[in-house]
């Protein structure tokens, strides 16, 4: 919240619950209108045990209707409505409910150790001007399946493992824009300027407020208080 609001003209409201279980009582599970009045929804929740398809449909309703989304880290391992989530799910199938939104299916991660981030598409507005970097100890999420409507922007290498760690997606009939990264487990990573610069540009792109050169559209740059 602080990092985004420092970089661009945006106000981030935080939907919080003190529940630390993997099935937190989030408003979005029961209220499909939870995003009314907002331009974009950032999913950074950890809800691995929230597997009721009807409730996941509530979470997805704003995005089905065209509200852009951003998905960070643990959101990838949330809302898995099938028990065999390590098996590739076909796009459009009941088991791919949340994965269709993300554009990538992941089922697990590696150890806590540094990840080398390489931007594989440096011409995209999100990645323009960003330099490759190496994180502190982080979790490399695996790639079970990258869907055809997703476009990778960066890979991460940890030891002998490599996976897509940053990508965009076009979701549903509305072709809703979704930006995602699996990086961001530790607070020190989320506070890193390189991470915040990436997520900031992802937010702007998803909301349609980033020009082709990777710059905020007029009125959406750094706020002048």
C-alpha positions as CSV (number, residue, x, y, z in Angstrom):
1,X,0.0,0.0,0.0
2,X,2.7,2.5,1.0
3,X,4.9,1.7,-1.9
4,X,2.2,2.0,-4.5
5,X,0.8,5.2,-3.1
6,X,4.3,6.7,-3.1
7,X,4.9,5.9,-6.7
8,X,1.6,6.6,-8.4
9,X,-1.7,8.5,-8.0
10,X,-3.6,5.6,-6.4
11,X,-5.4,4.9,-3.1
12,X,-5.2,1.3,-1.9
13,X,-7.8,0.1,0.5
14,X,-6.8,-3.0,2.5
15,X,-9.5,-5.7,3.1
16,X,-8.1,-7.4,6.3
17,X,-8.9,-10.3,8.5
18,X,-6.9,-11.3,11.6
19,X,-7.7,-15.0,10.8
20,X,-4.5,-16.8,10.1
21,X,-6.0,-20.1,8.8
22,X,-5.9,-21.2,5.2
23,X,-9.6,-20.6,5.0
24,X,-10.0,-17.0,6.2
25,X,-13.5,-15.4,6.3
26,X,-12.9,-13.0,3.5
27,X,-15.8,-10.8,2.3
28,X,-15.1,-11.7,-1.3
29,X,-16.0,-15.3,-0.7
30,X,-19.6,-14.4,0.2
31,X,-20.2,-11.0,-1.4
32,X,-19.8,-11.0,-5.2
33,X,-20.2,-7.2,-5.1
34,X,-17.1,-6.7,-2.9
35,X,-15.3,-4.7,-5.6
36,X,-18.1,-2.2,-6.4
37,X,-16.7,1.2,-6.9
38,X,-13.1,0.1,-7.4
39,X,-11.0,0.3,-10.5
40,X,-8.9,-2.8,-9.8
41,X,-8.5,-5.6,-7.2
42,X,-5.2,-6.8,-5.9
43,X,-5.3,-10.4,-4.7
44,X,-2.6,-11.2,-2.1
45,X,-4.6,-13.5,0.1
46,X,-3.6,-16.9,1.4
47,X,-6.7,-19.0,1.1
48,X,-5.4,-22.5,0.1
49,X,-8.3,-24.3,1.8
50,X,-11.1,-22.1,0.3
51,X,-12.2,-24.6,-2.3
52,X,-16.0,-24.1,-2.6
53,X,-16.6,-23.4,-6.3
54,X,-19.6,-21.2,-5.5
55,X,-17.5,-19.0,-3.2
56,X,-14.6,-18.9,-5.7
57,X,-17.2,-17.7,-8.3
58,X,-18.0,-14.9,-5.9
59,X,-14.3,-13.9,-5.8
60,X,-14.2,-13.9,-9.6
61,X,-17.4,-12.1,-10.3
62,X,-15.9,-8.6,-10.6
63,X,-13.2,-9.9,-13.0
64,X,-15.8,-11.8,-15.1
65,X,-17.6,-8.4,-15.4
66,X,-14.4,-6.7,-16.5
67,X,-12.7,-5.3,-13.3
68,X,-8.9,-5.7,-13.8
69,X,-6.9,-7.8,-11.3
70,X,-3.4,-8.2,-9.9
71,X,-2.4,-11.5,-8.2
72,X,0.6,-11.7,-5.9
73,X,2.4,-14.7,-4.5
74,X,0.1,-16.7,-2.3
75,X,-2.9,-15.9,-4.4
76,X,-1.5,-18.5,-6.8
77,X,-2.1,-21.2,-4.3
78,X,-5.5,-20.1,-3.2
79,X,-9.0,-21.1,-4.4
80,X,-8.0,-24.6,-5.7
81,X,-11.3,-26.3,-6.2
82,X,-10.0,-29.7,-7.0
83,X,-8.0,-32.1,-4.7
84,X,-5.6,-33.1,-7.5
85,X,-4.5,-29.5,-8.2
86,X,-1.0,-30.7,-9.1
87,X,-2.5,-32.3,-12.2
88,X,-2.8,-30.0,-15.2
89,X,-6.4,-28.6,-15.5
90,X,-7.8,-27.9,-18.9
91,X,-8.7,-24.3,-19.6
92,X,-12.4,-23.7,-19.1
93,X,-12.8,-26.9,-17.0
94,X,-14.4,-26.8,-13.5
95,X,-11.0,-27.5,-12.0
96,X,-9.4,-24.5,-13.7
97,X,-11.8,-22.0,-12.2
98,X,-9.2,-19.8,-10.5
99,X,-6.3,-20.9,-12.8
100,X,-8.2,-19.5,-15.8
101,X,-8.2,-16.1,-14.1
102,X,-4.5,-16.3,-13.2
103,X,-3.4,-17.7,-16.6
104,X,-1.0,-20.1,-14.9
105,X,-1.5,-23.1,-12.7
106,X,1.0,-23.7,-9.8
107,X,0.9,-26.4,-7.2
108,X,4.0,-25.9,-4.9
109,X,7.2,-24.2,-4.4
110,X,10.9,-24.7,-3.6
111,X,13.0,-23.8,-0.6
112,X,13.7,-20.3,0.8
113,X,16.7,-19.2,-1.2
114,X,17.5,-16.4,-3.6
115,X,15.8,-16.3,-7.0
116,X,17.5,-14.8,-10.1
117,X,14.8,-12.8,-12.0
118,X,15.3,-12.5,-15.8
119,X,12.9,-10.3,-17.8
120,X,12.3,-12.4,-20.9
121,X,10.1,-9.8,-22.7
122,X,11.8,-6.5,-22.3
123,X,9.6,-4.8,-24.9
124,X,6.4,-5.0,-22.9
125,X,5.3,-1.7,-21.2
126,X,5.5,-3.3,-17.8
127,X,9.1,-4.5,-18.2
128,X,10.5,-1.5,-20.1
129,X,13.2,0.1,-18.0
130,X,13.4,-2.7,-15.5
131,X,16.7,-4.5,-14.9
132,X,17.2,-8.2,-14.0
133,X,17.8,-8.7,-10.3
134,X,18.2,-11.4,-7.6
135,X,15.9,-11.6,-4.7
136,X,16.8,-12.4,-1.1
137,X,15.5,-15.8,0.2
138,X,12.2,-16.4,-1.6
139,X,10.0,-19.2,-2.8
140,X,10.1,-20.3,-6.4
141,X,6.5,-21.4,-7.4
142,X,6.4,-24.2,-9.9
143,X,4.6,-24.0,-13.3
144,X,2.1,-26.9,-13.8
145,X,0.6,-25.2,-16.8
146,X,0.8,-21.8,-18.6
147,X,-2.4,-21.2,-20.3
148,X,-2.5,-20.0,-23.9
149,X,-4.1,-16.6,-23.0
150,X,-1.2,-15.8,-20.6
151,X,2.0,-14.0,-21.7
152,X,5.2,-14.6,-19.7
153,X,7.3,-11.5,-18.9
154,X,10.0,-13.0,-16.6
155,X,11.5,-16.2,-15.4
156,X,13.1,-17.1,-12.0
157,X,16.0,-19.4,-11.5
158,X,16.7,-21.1,-8.1
159,X,19.4,-23.7,-8.1
160,X,18.6,-26.0,-11.0
161,X,14.9,-25.0,-11.2
162,X,13.4,-22.4,-13.5
163,X,9.8,-21.1,-13.7
164,X,7.8,-18.2,-15.1
165,X,7.4,-15.7,-12.2
166,X,5.9,-12.7,-13.9
167,X,3.2,-12.7,-16.6
168,X,0.0,-11.1,-17.9
169,X,-3.3,-12.7,-18.7
170,X,-6.4,-11.9,-20.7
171,X,-9.4,-13.4,-18.8
172,X,-12.9,-14.3,-19.9
173,X,-15.2,-12.9,-22.4
174,X,-14.4,-9.4,-21.3
175,X,-10.7,-10.0,-21.9
176,X,-10.1,-8.6,-18.4
177,X,-6.5,-7.6,-17.8
178,X,-4.7,-9.5,-15.1
179,X,-1.1,-9.0,-13.9
180,X,0.6,-11.6,-11.7
181,X,3.9,-12.4,-10.0
182,X,4.7,-15.4,-7.8
183,X,7.4,-13.4,-6.1
184,X,6.7,-11.7,-2.7
185,X,6.7,-14.1,0.2
186,X,8.9,-12.1,2.5
187,X,8.2,-8.5,3.7
188,X,11.8,-7.5,2.8
189,X,11.1,-8.5,-0.8
190,X,7.8,-6.6,-0.9
191,X,9.6,-3.5,0.4
192,X,12.3,-3.8,-2.2
193,X,12.2,-0.9,-4.7
194,X,12.7,-3.3,-7.6
195,X,9.7,-5.4,-6.6
196,X,7.5,-2.3,-6.0
197,X,8.5,-0.8,-9.3
198,X,7.4,-4.0,-11.0
199,X,4.1,-4.3,-9.2
200,X,3.4,-0.6,-9.7
201,X,3.8,-0.9,-13.5
202,X,1.7,-4.1,-13.4
203,X,-1.1,-2.3,-11.5
204,X,-1.0,0.6,-14.1
205,X,-1.0,-1.8,-17.0
206,X,-3.9,-3.9,-15.7
207,X,-6.0,-0.7,-15.1
208,X,-5.1,0.6,-18.6
209,X,-3.1,3.5,-17.3
210,X,0.3,2.6,-18.7
211,X,1.5,3.9,-22.1
212,X,3.4,1.9,-24.6
213,X,6.7,3.2,-23.3
214,X,5.9,2.0,-19.7
215,X,5.0,5.4,-18.3
216,X,1.9,6.3,-16.3
217,X,-0.8,8.1,-18.3
218,X,-1.3,11.8,-17.4
219,X,-2.8,12.1,-14.0
220,X,-1.7,8.7,-12.8
221,X,2.0,9.4,-12.0
222,X,3.5,10.3,-8.7
223,X,1.0,12.1,-6.5
224,X,1.8,15.7,-5.5
225,X,0.5,16.3,-2.0
